[in-house]
Amino acid sequence: MSGFSKREDAFENKFAFDAEKRFKVEARRNKLLAQWVGQRTKMTPQQIEQYAAELIQHDLKKPGDADVLEKVIADLKIRGVTVSQADARAEMSRCIQIASEQTANEG
């Protein structure tokens, strides 16, 4: 294997590793967001778990975070809880930070 091929393989492996890590962080963020929504809407633990899975699936449909943010705000509104976009975005930022720290500590 030439030096170029080794570097190319290393780059591809790094890209795959980073993509997997990003997915894990975003999935963890969505679980934390589901807990936040669940606390405000008095969901049961089972409902929170189901909502977390729903958020993770929703997040896979479109790139970016805007769709998840819109869904959270809409779902809260349906359940009678009004939250500003700024507050929801701040919670999303807090959750991504916690998720990043948690997944980094996992190895």
Buried (B, 14 or more C-beta within 10 A) or exposed (E): EEEEEEEEEEEEEEEEEEEEEEBBBBBBBBBBBBBBBBEBBEBEEEBBBBBBBBBBEBBEEEEEBEEBBEBBBEBBEEEEEEBEEEEBBEBBEBBBEBBBEBBEEEE
